């Protein structure tokens, strides 16, 4: 079976160290990195039996996602920091939006994850949402709140003192395991089931997509000319 190409193809950092540029997992050889990439491509194939979502429905749902993201872009410096957006979303709809960007899947838990970072991550999300304003909300007095997408190496310089209090563990991940939490400067998209069991034994389930990110506020300079 031929797998679709992925825009997240990882690359070696030097001759003796190979690192996935998405999850930052390290490998001792190019062969290990290649196997990792092959496995990742399989995650981006819709499971058999799931329906394909029409493109027009997917486009409308993307607009809904932007609306809910904007609701988590509050005004005021003290409100900057880590945010989580959760929206009901079927597995098929998640695949329709994030196909070729899914980088983690657990067969046991059924959880999918995607990571977007730096300017390249922003460009990918612009293309996915088909809009460039998904990450910014404008307020009166030339204020705007935006989703932070930055290199983790430089993230400490991006944080204001209020955001610094909530943004911890701002380091490049060097573990061989994929990161499980959203790092400052990244956008992590996660899909999973939610399951509630009632006192009488009734079970209710739903499917959700989660967006994990950090926000920051800035003042927009306006020219007087």
Secondary structure, 3 states (H helix, E strand, C coil): CCCCCCCCCCEECCCCCEECCCCCCEECCHHHHHHHHHHHHHHCCCCCCCCCCCHHHHHHHHHHHHHHHHCCCCCCHHHCEEEEEEEECCHHHHHHHHCCCCCEEECCCCEEEEEEEHHHHHHHHHHHHCCCCCCEEEECCCEEEEECCCCHHHHHHHCCHHHHCCCCCCCCCCCCCCCCCCCCCEEEEEEEEEEEECCCCCEEEEEEEEEEEEEEEEECCCCCC
